[in-house]
Amino acid sequence: MDPLALGYIAAGLGAGIVALGAGLGIGRLAAAALEGSARQPEAAGDIRTTMIIAAALIEGVALFGLVVCILMALRAPIGA
């Protein structure tokens, strides 16, 4: 198989895994935040703020993974 094609396949699989992981992480985060808000409605504002900060950090890691995958695709060996 062409090494360039393998680089593109690896980058695509990596980007898919990153997106799946970020989606699962944010889903679990939101579920826990909703459960915490239901148990203690008076703390809902603090829980929401913490959830938004954590979701932004998860998205940052996902963006970093996506950039790594794009770099993998661009640095795939050509003509080897």
mmCIF file of the N, C-alpha and C atoms, coordinates in Angstrom:
data_MODEL
# 
_entry.id   MODEL 
# 
loop_
_atom_site.group_PDB 
_atom_site.id 
_atom_site.type_symbol 
_atom_site.label_atom_id 
_atom_site.label_alt_id 
_atom_site.label_comp_id 
_atom_site.label_asym_id 
_atom_site.label_entity_id 
_atom_site.label_seq_id 
_atom_site.pdbx_PDB_ins_code 
_atom_site.Cartn_x 
_atom_site.Cartn_y 
_atom_site.Cartn_z 
_atom_site.occupancy 
_atom_site.B_iso_or_equiv 
_atom_site.pdbx_formal_charge 
_atom_site.auth_seq_id 
_atom_site.auth_comp_id 
_atom_site.auth_asym_id 
_atom_site.auth_atom_id 
_atom_site.pdbx_PDB_model_num 
ATOM 1   N N  . MET A 1 1  ? 0.847   -1.178 0.000  1.00 0.00 ? 1  MET A N  1 
ATOM 2   C CA . MET A 1 1  ? 0.000   0.000  0.000  1.00 0.00 ? 1  MET A CA 1 
ATOM 3   C C  . MET A 1 1  ? 0.891   1.239  0.000  1.00 0.00 ? 1  MET A C  1 
ATOM 4   N N  . ASP A 1 2  ? 0.420   2.293  -0.607 1.00 0.00 ? 2  ASP A N  1 
ATOM 5   C CA . ASP A 1 2  ? 1.147   3.546  -0.713 1.00 0.00 ? 2  ASP A CA 1 
ATOM 6   C C  . ASP A 1 2  ? 1.337   4.172  0.676  1.00 0.00 ? 2  ASP A C  1 
ATOM 7   N N  . PRO A 1 3  ? 2.575   4.555  1.045  1.00 0.00 ? 3  PRO A N  1 
ATOM 8   C CA . PRO A 1 3  ? 2.807   5.162  2.363  1.00 0.00 ? 3  PRO A CA 1 
ATOM 9   C C  . PRO A 1 3  ? 2.012   6.441  2.581  1.00 0.00 ? 3  PRO A C  1 
ATOM 10  N N  . LEU A 1 4  ? 1.765   7.189  1.517  1.00 0.00 ? 4  LEU A N  1 
ATOM 11  C CA . LEU A 1 4  ? 0.975   8.405  1.642  1.00 0.00 ? 4  LEU A CA 1 
ATOM 12  C C  . LEU A 1 4  ? -0.456  8.078  2.064  1.00 0.00 ? 4  LEU A C  1 
ATOM 13  N N  . ALA A 1 5  ? -0.992  7.025  1.474  1.00 0.00 ? 5  ALA A N  1 
ATOM 14  C CA . ALA A 1 5  ? -2.351  6.608  1.831  1.00 0.00 ? 5  ALA A CA 1 
ATOM 15  C C  . ALA A 1 5  ? -2.402  6.142  3.282  1.00 0.00 ? 5  ALA A C  1 
ATOM 16  N N  . LEU A 1 6  ? -1.355  5.458  3.740  1.00 0.00 ? 6  LEU A N  1 
ATOM 17  C CA . LEU A 1 6  ? -1.330  5.015  5.135  1.00 0.00 ? 6  LEU A CA 1 
ATOM 18  C C  . LEU A 1 6  ? -1.292  6.204  6.094  1.00 0.00 ? 6  LEU A C  1 
ATOM 19  N N  . GLY A 1 7  ? -0.571  7.252  5.715  1.00 0.00 ? 7  GLY A N  1 
ATOM 20  C CA . GLY A 1 7  ? -0.544  8.458  6.541  1.00 0.00 ? 7  GLY A CA 1 
ATOM 21  C C  . GLY A 1 7  ? -1.916  9.101  6.643  1.00 0.00 ? 7  GLY A C  1 
ATOM 22  N N  . TYR A 1 8  ? -2.621  9.148  5.541  1.00 0.00 ? 8  TYR A N  1 
ATOM 23  C CA . TYR A 1 8  ? -3.971  9.711  5.554  1.00 0.00 ? 8  TYR A CA 1 
ATOM 24  C C  . TYR A 1 8  ? -4.934  8.846  6.360  1.00 0.00 ? 8  TYR A C  1 
ATOM 25  N N  . ILE A 1 9  ? -4.804  7.532  6.234  1.00 0.00 ? 9  ILE A N  1 
ATOM 26  C CA . ILE A 1 9  ? -5.669  6.622  7.002  1.00 0.00 ? 9  ILE A CA 1 
ATOM 27  C C  . ILE A 1 9  ? -5.397  6.773  8.494  1.00 0.00 ? 9  ILE A C  1 
ATOM 28  N N  . ALA A 1 10 ? -4.117  6.831  8.871  1.00 0.00 ? 10 ALA A N  1 
ATOM 29  C CA . ALA A 1 10 ? -3.769  6.992  10.283 1.00 0.00 ? 10 ALA A CA 1 
ATOM 30  C C  . ALA A 1 10 ? -4.285  8.320  10.827 1.00 0.00 ? 10 ALA A C  1 
ATOM 31  N N  . ALA A 1 11 ? -4.164  9.385  10.040 1.00 0.00 ? 11 ALA A N  1 
ATOM 32  C CA . ALA A 1 11 ? -4.655  10.690 10.479 1.00 0.00 ? 11 ALA A CA 1 
ATOM 33  C C  . ALA A 1 11 ? -6.173  10.677 10.633 1.00 0.00 ? 11 ALA A C  1 
ATOM 34  N N  . GLY A 1 12 ? -6.860  10.043 9.706  1.00 0.00 ? 12 GLY A N  1 
ATOM 35  C CA . GLY A 1 12 ? -8.320  9.955  9.798  1.00 0.00 ? 12 GLY A CA 1 
ATOM 36  C C  . GLY A 1 12 ? -8.780  9.149  10.995 1.00 0.00 ? 12 GLY A C  1 
ATOM 37  N N  . LEU A 1 13 ? -8.123  8.025  11.233 1.00 0.00 ? 13 LEU A N  1 
ATOM 38  C CA . LEU A 1 13 ? -8.475  7.205  12.403 1.00 0.00 ? 13 LEU A CA 1 
ATOM 39  C C  . LEU A 1 13 ? -8.167  7.951  13.698 1.00 0.00 ? 13 LEU A C  1 
ATOM 40  N N  . GLY A 1 14 ? -7.025  8.627  13.728 1.00 0.00 ? 14 GLY A N  1 
ATOM 41  C CA . GLY A 1 14 ? -6.678  9.391  14.923 1.00 0.00 ? 14 GLY A CA 1 
ATOM 42  C C  . GLY A 1 14 ? -7.674  10.497 15.207 1.00 0.00 ? 14 GLY A C  1 
ATOM 43  N N  . ALA A 1 15 ? -8.087  11.218 14.171 1.00 0.00 ? 15 ALA A N  1 
ATOM 44  C CA . ALA A 1 15 ? -9.065  12.289 14.355 1.00 0.00 ? 15 ALA A CA 1 
ATOM 45  C C  . ALA A 1 15 ? -10.405 11.731 14.832 1.00 0.00 ? 15 ALA A C  1 
ATOM 46  N N  . GLY A 1 16 ? -10.790 10.572 14.316 1.00 0.00 ? 16 GLY A N  1 
ATOM 47  C CA . GLY A 1 16 ? -12.036 9.945  14.766 1.00 0.00 ? 16 GLY A CA 1 
ATOM 48  C C  . GLY A 1 16 ? -11.972 9.537  16.221 1.00 0.00 ? 16 GLY A C  1 
ATOM 49  N N  . ILE A 1 17 ? -10.847 8.969  16.631 1.00 0.00 ? 17 ILE A N  1 
ATOM 50  C CA . ILE A 1 17 ? -10.692 8.553  18.029 1.00 0.00 ? 17 ILE A CA 1 
ATOM 51  C C  . ILE A 1 17 ? -10.694 9.770  18.954 1.00 0.00 ? 17 ILE A C  1 
ATOM 52  N N  . VAL A 1 18 ? -10.040 10.842 18.530 1.00 0.00 ? 18 VAL A N  1 
ATOM 53  C CA . VAL A 1 18 ? -10.029 12.077 19.330 1.00 0.00 ? 18 VAL A CA 1 
ATOM 54  C C  . VAL A 1 18 ? -11.445 12.627 19.485 1.00 0.00 ? 18 VAL A C  1 
ATOM 55  N N  . ALA A 1 19 ? -12.203 12.657 18.404 1.00 0.00 ? 19 ALA A N  1 
ATOM 56  C CA . ALA A 1 19 ? -13.575 13.177 18.467 1.00 0.00 ? 19 ALA A CA 1 
ATOM 57  C C  . ALA A 1 19 ? -14.451 12.293 19.351 1.00 0.00 ? 19 ALA A C  1 
ATOM 58  N N  . LEU A 1 20 ? -14.279 10.986 19.243 1.00 0.00 ? 20 LEU A N  1 
ATOM 59  C CA . LEU A 1 20 ? -15.047 10.057 20.075 1.00 0.00 ? 20 LEU A CA 1 
ATOM 60  C C  . LEU A 1 20 ? -14.715 10.251 21.550 1.00 0.00 ? 20 LEU A C  1 
ATOM 61  N N  . GLY A 1 21 ? -13.436 10.361 21.859 1.00 0.00 ? 21 GLY A N  1 
ATOM 62  C CA . GLY A 1 21 ? -13.034 10.562 23.249 1.00 0.00 ? 21 GLY A CA 1 
ATOM 63  C C  . GLY A 1 21 ? -13.547 11.867 23.824 1.00 0.00 ? 21 GLY A C  1 
ATOM 64  N N  . ALA A 1 22 ? -13.466 12.934 23.050 1.00 0.00 ? 22 ALA A N  1 
ATOM 65  C CA . ALA A 1 22 ? -13.959 14.231 23.523 1.00 0.00 ? 22 ALA A CA 1 
ATOM 66  C C  . ALA A 1 22 ? -15.470 14.192 23.729 1.00 0.00 ? 22 ALA A C  1 
ATOM 67  N N  . GLY A 1 23 ? -16.177 13.557 22.814 1.00 0.00 ? 23 GLY A N  1 
ATOM 68  C CA . GLY A 1 23 ? -17.632 13.454 22.957 1.00 0.00 ? 23 GLY A CA 1 
ATOM 69  C C  . GLY A 1 23 ? -18.037 12.660 24.189 1.00 0.00 ? 23 GLY A C  1 
ATOM 70  N N  . LEU A 1 24 ? -17.348 11.551 24.424 1.00 0.00 ? 24 LEU A N  1 
ATOM 71  C CA . LEU A 1 24 ? -17.643 10.749 25.618 1.00 0.00 ? 24 LEU A CA 1 
ATOM 72  C C  . LEU A 1 24 ? -17.302 11.518 26.894 1.00 0.00 ? 24 LEU A C  1 
ATOM 73  N N  . GLY A 1 25 ? -16.171 12.220 26.879 1.00 0.00 ? 25 GLY A N  1 
ATOM 74  C CA . GLY A 1 25 ? -15.774 12.973 28.061 1.00 0.00 ? 25 GLY A CA 1 
ATOM 75  C C  . GLY A 1 25 ? -16.754 14.086 28.395 1.00 0.00 ? 25 GLY A C  1 
ATOM 76  N N  . ILE A 1 26 ? -17.171 14.828 27.388 1.00 0.00 ? 26 ILE A N  1 
ATOM 77  C CA . ILE A 1 26 ? -18.112 15.923 27.634 1.00 0.00 ? 26 ILE A CA 1 
ATOM 78  C C  . ILE A 1 26 ? -19.485 15.367 28.017 1.00 0.00 ? 26 ILE A C  1 
ATOM 79  N N  . GLY A 1 27 ? -19.864 14.239 27.443 1.00 0.00 ? 27 GLY A N  1 
ATOM 80  C CA . GLY A 1 27 ? -21.135 13.614 27.820 1.00 0.00 ? 27 GLY A CA 1 
ATOM 81  C C  . GLY A 1 27 ? -21.157 13.188 29.279 1.00 0.00 ? 27 GLY A C  1 
ATOM 82  N N  . ARG A 1 28 ? -20.079 12.569 29.725 1.00 0.00 ? 28 ARG A N  1 
ATOM 83  C CA . ARG A 1 28 ? -19.999 12.158 31.138 1.00 0.00 ? 28 ARG A CA 1 
ATOM 84  C C  . ARG A 1 28 ? -19.955 13.374 32.053 1.00 0.00 ? 28 ARG A C  1 
ATOM 85  N N  . LEU A 1 29 ? -19.250 14.405 31.615 1.00 0.00 ? 29 LEU A N  1 
ATOM 86  C CA . LEU A 1 29 ? -19.166 15.635 32.395 1.00 0.00 ? 29 LEU A CA 1 
ATOM 87  C C  . LEU A 1 29 ? -20.546 16.272 32.558 1.00 0.00 ? 29 LEU A C  1 
ATOM 88  N N  . ALA A 1 30 ? -21.287 16.358 31.470 1.00 0.00 ? 30 ALA A N  1 
ATOM 89  C CA . ALA A 1 30 ? -22.617 16.970 31.526 1.00 0.00 ? 30 ALA A CA 1 
ATOM 90  C C  . ALA A 1 30 ? -23.571 16.134 32.382 1.00 0.00 ? 30 ALA A C  1 
ATOM 91  N N  . ALA A 1 31 ? -23.479 14.810 32.264 1.00 0.00 ? 31 ALA A N  1 
ATOM 92  C CA . ALA A 1 31 ? -24.347 13.948 33.077 1.00 0.00 ? 31 ALA A CA 1 
ATOM 93  C C  . ALA A 1 31 ? -24.067 14.136 34.563 1.00 0.00 ? 31 ALA A C  1 
ATOM 94  N N  . ALA A 1 32 ? -22.795 14.201 34.920 1.00 0.00 ? 32 ALA A N  1 
ATOM 95  C CA . ALA A 1 32 ? -22.449 14.395 36.328 1.00 0.00 ? 32 ALA A CA 1 
ATOM 96  C C  . ALA A 1 32 ? -22.881 15.777 36.817 1.00 0.00 ? 32 ALA A C  1 
ATOM 97  N N  . ALA A 1 33 ? -22.742 16.794 35.967 1.00 0.00 ? 33 ALA A N  1 
ATOM 98  C CA . ALA A 1 33 ? -23.156 18.144 36.362 1.00 0.00 ? 33 ALA A CA 1 
ATOM 99  C C  . ALA A 1 33 ? -24.669 18.223 36.543 1.00 0.00 ? 33 ALA A C  1 
ATOM 100 N N  . LEU A 1 34 ? -25.415 17.589 35.656 1.00 0.00 ? 34 LEU A N  1 
ATOM 101 C CA . LEU A 1 34 ? -26.873 17.596 35.810 1.00 0.00 ? 34 LEU A CA 1 
ATOM 102 C C  . LEU A 1 34 ? -27.308 16.851 37.063 1.00 0.00 ? 34 LEU A C  1 
ATOM 103 N N  . GLU A 1 35 ? -26.650 15.744 37.351 1.00 0.00 ? 35 GLU A N  1 
ATOM 104 C CA . GLU A 1 35 ? -26.982 14.993 38.564 1.00 0.00 ? 35 GLU A CA 1 
ATOM 105 C C  . GLU A 1 35 ? -26.658 15.817 39.810 1.00 0.00 ? 35 GLU A C  1 
ATOM 106 N N  . GLY A 1 36 ? -25.493 16.494 39.789 1.00 0.00 ? 36 GLY A N  1 
ATOM 107 C CA . GLY A 1 36 ? -25.132 17.339 40.927 1.00 0.00 ? 36 GLY A CA 1 
ATOM 108 C C  . GLY A 1 36 ? -26.100 18.499 41.099 1.00 0.00 ? 36 GLY A C  1 
ATOM 109 N N  . SER A 1 37 ? -26.544 19.090 40.000 1.00 0.00 ? 37 SER A N  1 
ATOM 110 C CA . SER A 1 37 ? -27.514 20.187 40.081 1.00 0.00 ? 37 SER A CA 1 
ATOM 111 C C  . SER A 1 37 ? -28.866 19.706 40.589 1.00 0.00 ? 37 SER A C  1 
ATOM 112 N N  . ALA A 1 38 ? -29.227 18.482 40.231 1.00 0.00 ? 38 ALA A N  1 
ATOM 113 C CA . ALA A 1 38 ? -30.500 17.940 40.708 1.00 0.00 ? 38 ALA A CA 1 
ATOM 114 C C  . ALA A 1 38 ? -30.447 17.635 42.202 1.00 0.00 ? 38 ALA A C  1 
ATOM 115 N N  . ARG A 1 39 ? -29.282 17.213 42.660 1.00 0.00 ? 39 ARG A N  1 
ATOM 116 C CA . ARG A 1 39 ? -29.151 16.887 44.090 1.00 0.00 ? 39 ARG A CA 1 
ATOM 117 C C  . ARG A 1 39 ? -29.032 18.152 44.951 1.00 0.00 ? 39 ARG A C  1 
ATOM 118 N N  . GLN A 1 40 ? -28.345 19.176 44.431 1.00 0.00 ? 40 GLN A N  1 
ATOM 119 C CA . GLN A 1 40 ? -28.172 20.419 45.179 1.00 0.00 ? 40 GLN A CA 1 
ATOM 120 C C  . GLN A 1 40 ? -28.472 21.611 44.269 1.00 0.00 ? 40 GLN A C  1 
ATOM 121 N N  . PRO A 1 41 ? -29.744 21.953 44.126 1.00 0.00 ? 41 PRO A N  1 
ATOM 122 C CA . PRO A 1 41 ? -30.112 23.044 43.211 1.00 0.00 ? 41 PRO A CA 1 
ATOM 123 C C  . PRO A 1 41 ? -29.482 24.383 43.574 1.00 0.00 ? 41 PRO A C  1 
ATOM 124 N N  . GLU A 1 42 ? -29.170 24.588 44.842 1.00 0.00 ? 42 GLU A N  1 
ATOM 125 C CA . GLU A 1 42 ? -28.584 25.873 45.245 1.00 0.00 ? 42 GLU A CA 1 
ATOM 126 C C  . GLU A 1 42 ? -27.142 26.026 44.747 1.00 0.00 ? 42 GLU A C  1 
ATOM 127 N N  . ALA A 1 43 ? -26.495 24.934 44.379 1.00 0.00 ? 43 ALA A N  1 
ATOM 128 C CA . ALA A 1 43 ? -25.116 24.980 43.884 1.00 0.00 ? 43 ALA A CA 1 
ATOM 129 C C  . ALA A 1 43 ? -25.054 24.910 42.356 1.00 0.00 ? 43 ALA A C  1 
ATOM 130 N N  . ALA A 1 44 ? -26.186 25.069 41.689 1.00 0.00 ? 44 ALA A N  1 
ATOM 131 C CA . ALA A 1 44 ? -26.235 24.889 40.234 1.00 0.00 ? 44 ALA A CA 1 
ATOM 132 C C  . ALA A 1 44 ? -25.328 25.879 39.497 1.00 0.00 ? 44 ALA A C  1 
ATOM 133 N N  . GLY A 1 45 ? -25.232 27.101 39.962 1.00 0.00 ? 45 GLY A N  1 
ATOM 134 C CA . GLY A 1 45 ? -24.397 28.093 39.298 1.00 0.00 ? 45 GLY A CA 1 
ATOM 135 C C  . GLY A 1 45 ? -22.919 27.723 39.344 1.00 0.00 ? 45 GLY A C  1 
ATOM 136 N N  . ASP A 1 46 ? -22.455 27.304 40.512 1.00 0.00 ? 46 ASP A N  1 
ATOM 137 C CA . ASP A 1 46 ? -21.057 26.891 40.644 1.00 0.00 ? 46 ASP A CA 1 
ATOM 138 C C  . ASP A 1 46 ? -20.768 25.640 39.826 1.00 0.00 ? 46 ASP A C  1 
ATOM 139 N N  . ILE A 1 47 ? -21.702 24.709 39.837 1.00 0.00 ? 47 ILE A N  1 
ATOM 140 C CA . ILE A 1 47 ? -21.521 23.474 39.074 1.00 0.00 ? 47 ILE A CA 1 
ATOM 141 C C  . ILE A 1 47 ? -21.470 23.783 37.580 1.00 0.00 ? 47 ILE A C  1 
ATOM 142 N N  . ARG A 1 48 ? -22.340 24.674 37.117 1.00 0.00 ? 48 ARG A N  1 
ATOM 143 C CA . ARG A 1 48 ? -22.360 25.044 35.702 1.00 0.00 ? 48 ARG A CA 1 
ATOM 144 C C  . ARG A 1 48 ? -21.046 25.705 35.281 1.00 0.00 ? 48 ARG A C  1 
ATOM 145 N N  . THR A 1 49 ? -20.546 26.599 36.120 1.00 0.00 ? 49 THR A N  1 
ATOM 146 C CA . THR A 1 49 ? -19.281 27.272 35.804 1.00 0.00 ? 49 THR A CA 1 
ATOM 147 C C  . THR A 1 49 ? -18.138 26.274 35.708 1.00 0.00 ? 49 THR A C  1 
ATOM 148 N N  . THR A 1 50 ? -18.067 25.373 36.673 1.00 0.00 ? 50 THR A N  1 
ATOM 149 C CA . THR A 1 50 ? -17.021 24.351 36.665 1.00 0.00 ? 50 THR A CA 1 
ATOM 150 C C  . THR A 1 50 ? -17.161 23.443 35.458 1.00 0.00 ? 50 THR A C  1 
ATOM 151 N N  . MET A 1 51 ? -18.388 23.105 35.086 1.00 0.00 ? 51 MET A N  1 
ATOM 152 C CA . MET A 1 51 ? -18.615 22.237 33.932 1.00 0.00 ? 51 MET A CA 1 
ATOM 153 C C  . MET A 1 51 ? -18.162 22.915 32.641 1.00 0.00 ? 51 MET A C  1 
ATOM 154 N N  . ILE A 1 52 ? -18.441 24.198 32.490 1.00 0.00 ? 52 ILE A N  1 
ATOM 155 C CA . ILE A 1 52 ? -18.056 24.905 31.277 1.00 0.00 ? 52 ILE A CA 1 
ATOM 156 C C  . ILE A 1 52 ? -16.532 24.993 31.170 1.00 0.00 ? 52 ILE A C  1 
ATOM 157 N N  . ILE A 1 53 ? -15.855 25.236 32.281 1.00 0.00 ? 53 ILE A N  1 
ATOM 158 C CA . ILE A 1 53 ? -14.392 25.288 32.262 1.00 0.00 ? 53 ILE A CA 1 
ATOM 159 C C  . ILE A 1 53 ? -13.820 23.920 31.897 1.00 0.00 ? 53 ILE A C  1 
ATOM 160 N N  . ALA A 1 54 ? -14.351 22.862 32.496 1.00 0.00 ? 54 ALA A N  1 
ATOM 161 C CA . ALA A 1 54 ? -13.860 21.512 32.196 1.00 0.00 ? 54 ALA A CA 1 
ATOM 162 C C  . ALA A 1 54 ? -14.149 21.133 30.744 1.00 0.00 ? 54 ALA A C  1 
ATOM 163 N N  . ALA A 1 55 ? -15.303 21.498 30.226 1.00 0.00 ? 55 ALA A N  1 
ATOM 164 C CA . ALA A 1 55 ? -15.627 21.200 28.828 1.00 0.00 ? 55 ALA A CA 1 
ATOM 165 C C  . ALA A 1 55 ? -14.683 21.934 27.888 1.00 0.00 ? 55 ALA A C  1 
ATOM 166 N N  . ALA A 1 56 ? -14.313 23.161 28.221 1.00 0.00 ? 56 ALA A N  1 
ATOM 167 C CA . ALA A 1 56 ? -13.367 23.910 27.389 1.00 0.00 ? 56 ALA A CA 1 
ATOM 168 C C  . ALA A 1 56 ? -12.001 23.237 27.393 1.00 0.00 ? 56 ALA A C  1 
ATOM 169 N N  . LEU A 1 57 ? -11.582 22.723 28.537 1.00 0.00 ? 57 LEU A N  1 
ATOM 170 C CA . LEU A 1 57 ? -10.302 22.016 28.608 1.00 0.00 ? 57 LEU A CA 1 
ATOM 171 C C  . LEU A 1 57 ? -10.340 20.736 27.782 1.00 0.00 ? 57 LEU A C  1 
ATOM 172 N N  . ILE A 1 58 ? -11.446 20.009 27.833 1.00 0.00 ? 58 ILE A N  1 
ATOM 173 C CA . ILE A 1 58 ? -11.581 18.792 27.035 1.00 0.00 ? 58 ILE A CA 1 
ATOM 174 C C  . ILE A 1 58 ? -11.532 19.133 25.549 1.00 0.00 ? 58 ILE A C  1 
ATOM 175 N N  . GLU A 1 59 ? -12.218 20.198 25.152 1.00 0.00 ? 59 GLU A N  1 
ATOM 176 C CA . GLU A 1 59 ? -12.193 20.615 23.751 1.00 0.00 ? 59 GLU A CA 1 
ATOM 177 C C  . GLU A 1 59 ? -10.791 21.044 23.326 1.00 0.00 ? 59 GLU A C  1 
ATOM 178 N N  . GLY A 1 60 ? -10.040 21.644 24.248 1.00 0.00 ? 60 GLY A N  1 
ATOM 179 C CA . GLY A 1 60 ? -8.666  22.023 23.942 1.00 0.00 ? 60 GLY A CA 1 
ATOM 180 C C  . GLY A 1 60 ? -7.798  20.812 23.655 1.00 0.00 ? 60 GLY A C  1 
ATOM 181 N N  . VAL A 1 61 ? -7.964  19.767 24.443 1.00 0.00 ? 61 VAL A N  1 
ATOM 182 C CA . VAL A 1 61 ? -7.217  18.531 24.209 1.00 0.00 ? 61 VAL A CA 1 
ATOM 183 C C  . VAL A 1 61 ? -7.638  17.912 22.879 1.00 0.00 ? 61 VAL A C  1 
ATOM 184 N N  . ALA A 1 62 ? -8.929  17.958 22.569 1.00 0.00 ? 62 ALA A N  1 
ATOM 185 C CA . ALA A 1 62 ? -9.406  17.408 21.296 1.00 0.00 ? 62 ALA A CA 1 
ATOM 186 C C  . ALA A 1 62 ? -8.838  18.205 20.122 1.00 0.00 ? 62 ALA A C  1 
ATOM 187 N N  . LEU A 1 63 ? -8.770  19.512 20.255 1.00 0.00 ? 63 LEU A N  1 
ATOM 188 C CA . LEU A 1 63 ? -8.198  20.336 19.189 1.00 0.00 ? 63 LEU A CA 1 
ATOM 189 C C  . LEU A 1 63 ? -6.718  20.024 19.006 1.00 0.00 ? 63 LEU A C  1 
ATOM 190 N N  . PHE A 1 64 ? -6.004  19.837 20.101 1.00 0.00 ? 64 PHE A N  1 
ATOM 191 C CA . PHE A 1 64 ? -4.592  19.466 20.023 1.00 0.00 ? 64 PHE A CA 1 
ATOM 192 C C  . PHE A 1 64 ? -4.434  18.134 19.291 1.00 0.00 ? 64 PHE A C  1 
ATOM 193 N N  . GLY A 1 65 ? -5.280  17.156 19.609 1.00 0.00 ? 65 GLY A N  1 
ATOM 194 C CA . GLY A 1 65 ? -5.229  15.865 18.921 1.00 0.00 ? 65 GLY A CA 1 
ATOM 195 C C  . GLY A 1 65 ? -5.523  15.991 17.443 1.00 0.00 ? 65 GLY A C  1 
ATOM 196 N N  . LEU A 1 66 ? -6.459  16.851 17.097 1.00 0.00 ? 66 LEU A N  1 
ATOM 197 C CA . LEU A 1 66 ? -6.785  17.069 15.687 1.00 0.00 ? 66 LEU A CA 1 
ATOM 198 C C  . LEU A 1 66 ? -5.612  17.700 14.947 1.00 0.00 ? 66 LEU A C  1 
ATOM 199 N N  . VAL A 1 67 ? -4.942  18.647 15.573 1.00 0.00 ? 67 VAL A N  1 
ATOM 200 C CA . VAL A 1 67 ? -3.777  19.272 14.951 1.00 0.00 ? 67 VAL A CA 1 
ATOM 201 C C  . VAL A 1 67 ? -2.670  18.248 14.733 1.00 0.00 ? 67 VAL A C  1 
ATOM 202 N N  . VAL A 1 68 ? -2.468  17.375 15.704 1.00 0.00 ? 68 VAL A N  1 
ATOM 203 C CA . VAL A 1 68 ? -1.462  16.318 15.553 1.00 0.00 ? 68 VAL A CA 1 
ATOM 204 C C  . VAL A 1 68 ? -1.821  15.412 14.375 1.00 0.00 ? 68 VAL A C  1 
ATOM 205 N N  . CYS A 1 69 ? -3.079  15.072 14.235 1.00 0.00 ? 69 CYS A N  1 
ATOM 206 C CA . CYS A 1 69 ? -3.511  14.228 13.113 1.00 0.00 ? 69 CYS A CA 1 
ATOM 207 C C  . CYS A 1 69 ? -3.308  14.922 11.772 1.00 0.00 ? 69 CYS A C  1 
ATOM 208 N N  . ILE A 1 70 ? -3.606  16.209 11.714 1.00 0.00 ? 70 ILE A N  1 
ATOM 209 C CA . ILE A 1 70 ? -3.388  16.952 10.467 1.00 0.00 ? 70 ILE A CA 1 
ATOM 210 C C  . ILE A 1 70 ? -1.898  16.992 10.132 1.00 0.00 ? 70 ILE A C  1 
ATOM 211 N N  . LEU A 1 71 ? -1.060  17.212 11.137 1.00 0.00 ? 71 LEU A N  1 
ATOM 212 C CA . LEU A 1 71 ? 0.387   17.215 10.899 1.00 0.00 ? 71 LEU A CA 1 
ATOM 213 C C  . LEU A 1 71 ? 0.878   15.847 10.445 1.00 0.00 ? 71 LEU A C  1 
ATOM 214 N N  . MET A 1 72 ? 0.282   14.788 10.989 1.00 0.00 ? 72 MET A N  1 
ATOM 215 C CA . MET A 1 72 ? 0.642   13.438 10.543 1.00 0.00 ? 72 MET A CA 1 
ATOM 216 C C  . MET A 1 72 ? 0.321   13.261 9.065  1.00 0.00 ? 72 MET A C  1 
ATOM 217 N N  . ALA A 1 73 ? -0.821  13.762 8.647  1.00 0.00 ? 73 ALA A N  1 
ATOM 218 C CA . ALA A 1 73 ? -1.209  13.620 7.245  1.00 0.00 ? 73 ALA A CA 1 
ATOM 219 C C  . ALA A 1 73 ? -0.305  14.447 6.325  1.00 0.00 ? 73 ALA A C  1 
ATOM 220 N N  . LEU A 1 74 ? 0.084   15.621 6.789  1.00 0.00 ? 74 LEU A N  1 
ATOM 221 C CA . LEU A 1 74 ? 0.924   16.480 5.966  1.00 0.00 ? 74 LEU A CA 1 
ATOM 222 C C  . LEU A 1 74 ? 2.368   16.002 5.899  1.00 0.00 ? 74 LEU A C  1 
ATOM 223 N N  . ARG A 1 75 ? 2.825   15.315 6.930  1.00 0.00 ? 75 ARG A N  1 
ATOM 224 C CA . ARG A 1 75 ? 4.205   14.843 6.959  1.00 0.00 ? 75 ARG A CA 1 
ATOM 225 C C  . ARG A 1 75 ? 4.345   13.405 6.492  1.00 0.00 ? 75 ARG A C  1 
ATOM 226 N N  . ALA A 1 76 ? 3.302   12.849 5.905  1.00 0.00 ? 76 ALA A N  1 
ATOM 227 C CA . ALA A 1 76 ? 3.377   11.473 5.401  1.00 0.00 ? 76 ALA A CA 1 
ATOM 228 C C  . ALA A 1 76 ? 4.452   11.406 4.305  1.00 0.00 ? 76 ALA A C  1 
ATOM 229 N N  . PRO A 1 77 ? 5.211   10.308 4.272  1.00 0.00 ? 77 PRO A N  1 
ATOM 230 C CA . PRO A 1 77 ? 6.278   10.203 3.255  1.00 0.00 ? 77 PRO A CA 1 
ATOM 231 C C  . PRO A 1 77 ? 5.701   10.238 1.839  1.00 0.00 ? 77 PRO A C  1 
ATOM 232 N N  . ILE A 1 78 ? 6.383   10.961 0.976  1.00 0.00 ? 78 ILE A N  1 
ATOM 233 C CA . ILE A 1 78 ? 5.925   11.104 -0.404 1.00 0.00 ? 78 ILE A CA 1 
ATOM 234 C C  . ILE A 1 78 ? 6.871   10.334 -1.312 1.00 0.00 ? 78 ILE A C  1 
ATOM 235 N N  . GLY A 1 79 ? 6.317   9.445  -2.091 1.00 0.00 ? 79 GLY A N  1 
ATOM 236 C CA . GLY A 1 79 ? 7.070   8.707  -3.078 1.00 0.00 ? 79 GLY A CA 1 
ATOM 237 C C  . GLY A 1 79 ? 8.008   7.647  -2.515 1.00 0.00 ? 79 GLY A C  1 
ATOM 238 N N  . ALA A 1 80 ? 7.806   7.253  -1.265 1.00 0.00 ? 80 ALA A N  1 
ATOM 239 C CA . ALA A 1 80 ? 8.691   6.228  -0.680 1.00 0.00 ? 80 ALA A CA 1 
ATOM 240 C C  . ALA A 1 80 ? 8.248   4.837  -1.048 1.00 0.00 ? 80 ALA A C  1 
# 
